[in-house]
Amino acid sequence: MNARCAMFMAFLTGGTLSAGAAQDVWESSFPVAAVAERNVYFATRYVDVAGTEHRQEVWREGSRRLRRVTDRKLDLLIEKDGSDEYQYRLADRRRSILILADRTSLYHAGIFSDWQGVAHALREPRGPYRVVARGGPPAQVAVGLCSWSEVIVGGAAAPTSRVCWSQEWGLPFVIESWSEGLWKARFSVVEVRAFDSFDAIFTLDSAGLMEVDARPGQDISD
């Protein structure tokens, strides 16, 4: 995998769990169908593996298109084309490049991204896992009510992640990881609301960016 695709993978997966397995269990634990066609704006903060905090803003127009801006430097646009396939455009303003990709090219590069994971800020773990609802009344966090579930990956005896899920918005309001004997928040929603969509929101400014086409048939090597 070349450096540009590796960077794209890190950007797509930033702030979320990783992807794949018993989909029916995942969808019943973290349902999105009721809100899939709503226009939702949400702002988040998350901590990466190096301990650095990042900020993101996401505008999701139903299941048609989405824009996600990270630290005002990485700008991702995902949009359905005429064949109902998602096309990806990533403007990396730190490196002054614009990467064009689709799901096939991402898979070829080892990037198992999907619309659900990006649009709803949570992906299935790849491989065996269990989701255990903690029960009880919903928790009150900064942006509203959510319900806690624990995620146990592989053959682990105890959960390593837990998610406070908002059914109203189809989002994890908080994701925590178990570290050094404590639950530590590594992702949280700091603002969420409906918005009125218009094309300007989903228009990337590509001025001054070198275009790199990573779609099939294109040379993406360094």
RAGI-V935493 format. One record per backbone hydrogen bond with DSSP energy under -1.0 kcal/mol. CO is the residue of the C=O (numbers start at 1). NH is the residue of the N-H. E is the energy in kcal/mol with one decimal. If there is no record, write none. Layout:
# RAGI-V935493
CO,NH,E
CO,NH,E
This chain:
# RAGI-V935493
2,6,-2.3
3,7,-2.2
4,8,-2.1
5,9,-2.5
6,10,-2.2
7,11,-2.1
8,12,-2.6
9,13,-2.1
13,16,-1.7
21,23,-1.6
22,26,-1.9
23,27,-3.0
24,28,-1.8
25,29,-1.7
26,30,-2.6
32,35,-1.5
35,38,-1.7
38,62,-1.3
39,195,-1.0
40,60,-2.9
41,193,-2.4
42,58,-2.5
43,190,-2.7
43,191,-1.4
44,56,-2.3
45,188,-2.1
46,54,-3.0
48,51,-2.1
52,48,-2.5
54,46,-2.0
55,71,-3.0
56,44,-2.5
57,69,-2.7
58,42,-2.3
59,67,-2.3
60,40,-2.2
60,62,-1.1
61,64,-2.1
61,65,-1.4
64,80,-2.3
65,61,-2.7
66,78,-2.7
67,59,-2.6
68,76,-3.1
69,57,-2.1
70,73,-2.6
70,74,-2.1
73,93,-2.6
74,70,-3.0
75,91,-3.0
76,68,-2.7
77,89,-2.4
78,66,-2.7
79,87,-2.8
81,84,-1.8
85,81,-2.5
87,79,-2.2
88,101,-2.6
89,77,-2.9
90,99,-2.8
91,75,-2.5
92,97,-1.8
96,210,-2.5
97,92,-2.9
98,212,-3.2
99,90,-2.6
100,214,-3.0
101,88,-3.4
102,106,-2.1
103,107,-2.5
104,108,-2.3
105,109,-1.3
106,111,-3.4
107,110,-1.7
111,113,-1.6
114,118,-1.7
115,119,-3.3
116,120,-2.1
128,154,-3.0
130,152,-3.0
132,150,-3.1
139,146,-2.0
141,144,-1.1
144,141,-2.9
146,139,-3.4
147,165,-2.9
148,134,-2.3
149,163,-2.9
150,132,-2.8
151,160,-1.4
151,161,-1.2
152,130,-2.6
153,156,-1.5
160,178,-2.2
161,151,-2.9
162,176,-2.8
163,149,-2.3
164,173,-2.4
164,174,-1.1
165,147,-2.3
166,170,-1.7
166,171,-1.3
171,166,-3.2
173,189,-2.3
174,164,-2.8
175,186,-2.7
175,187,-1.4
176,162,-2.2
177,184,-2.9
179,182,-1.4
182,179,-3.1
184,177,-2.5
186,47,-2.3
187,175,-2.4
188,45,-2.1
191,43,-2.4
193,41,-3.2
198,201,-1.6
199,202,-1.1
200,203,-1.3
206,209,-2.1
210,98,-2.7
212,100,-2.7
215,218,-1.9
